[in-house]
Amino acid sequence: MKKLTLVCLLAFLFTGLGTYADSNSNSSTEENRKSISVTIYNGGMGLVRETRTINLKKGIRTVRFEDVASQIIPQTVRIKSEDPKKLTVFEQNYEYDLISHERLMDKYIGKEVTIYRDGTEKDPGTKALLISNNGGSPVYKIGNEISLGYYGRITVPTLPDNLFAKPTLVWKLKNEEEKEQNLEVSYQTNGLNWSADYILVLNKEEDKSGLNSWVTLTNNSGARYKDATLQLVAGKIQLISNQPQYAPSPKVYKRSMEMESSDVVAPEFNQENLSEYYLYTLDQPTTIGFNQTKQVQLFQSEDVGIKKYFVFENLPMYEGNEKKFNNATVKYIFKNSKNNNLGRPLPAGTIRVFKADSKGRQQLLGEDTIDHTPDNEDVKIKTGQAFDVVANGKRNSFEVFKISNGNKATYSAEIRNRKKEDIEVRFYATLYGDWTITKSSHKFTKESSSKAYSDIAIKAGETVTVEYAVETKYW
């Protein structure tokens, strides 16, 4: 039989000589694939379902199912025939002992190999018994001598049956009828993930915006899914961590960014409820490449009403803080409702806020993350800190109750608007225990058990002082 040269192993893999099967074995690759669908969940897991056409002879057969994900979760694999009564699966194996120089040498420990030294046709080769291959440093017995460091071009007579060119599912089954049939196979795999990315573009007045959402897919599962039906599940689904039995060695791959587009009809996602989650289905097939990042547009909305706030939250309110001013946090809030040109479930993701400069060039103002947001809920975005809106806070008085467990205190905060336009500031009072605001210069609204806020209009260049008194009881 023709010898196999280890240094030519890569070429050997690409020529497809890596699978040796006996007469009772069938091999199936992606070339036999009839259809495939991929459902991707938040959290790095995907569900792959595919149908392949295969011609099985009658009797006990071995089927090698190739071109599957290398990060497959083996215990989730399911196989189904179009005629289950005619096909019985006895045994299922996930093979991931892959061909490599080191593994092939390990398989030949205790066997004879041939070593060529000068690389010419006149070199007859040296027969050597491979004794050990620890750490990739082979030890040979050549004649009556033990040889260390005997280097050259190593050849082996054949490939062992239990080495595979790529991760492979292997079934031992009984087929009752000899005919071409469709096998449906599904499995879960790690290495597939998706997230939503949002681009929010503000108008000049910052009271309207456009919102563009993209789905970003990442495929590090170790397989390519050509012309697949793509589905995405949005929501916090509970997943039990199933680490794959085969963990590929870390490699550095070139990542591609592919923007999905069409000159005829742009792809769109159709949305539907799936129990307590939302399912998005792309309306046309797409190829999810191996080690690829792909983006597909989810939706685009215009004239979304938005409100901007300058927020002071957890402002230090103690003596000695008078000279240390604090910058306001910039926040934007918009309603996810039909009346606001939205009203759709917004998957969790990153949102980036842009605004055009005086020359019309869009500039990044900041970015934040949003959680899964249902219809008719507010979306709150924090973009950074305001340069020209500052404040100082201090506690003016403090008195402990003599009878009950508690105290009363007065506070003041000086808020300064150094901008050239009027603004609205949301000031939060930080509160503890069983509190009551007994007196204040501005109206406060209770937000939670520990927070109350006041929305304060401040003109350009104006300074406003907020004063309030709090009584607190502790139990």
Disulfide bonds with the S-S distance in Angstrom:
none
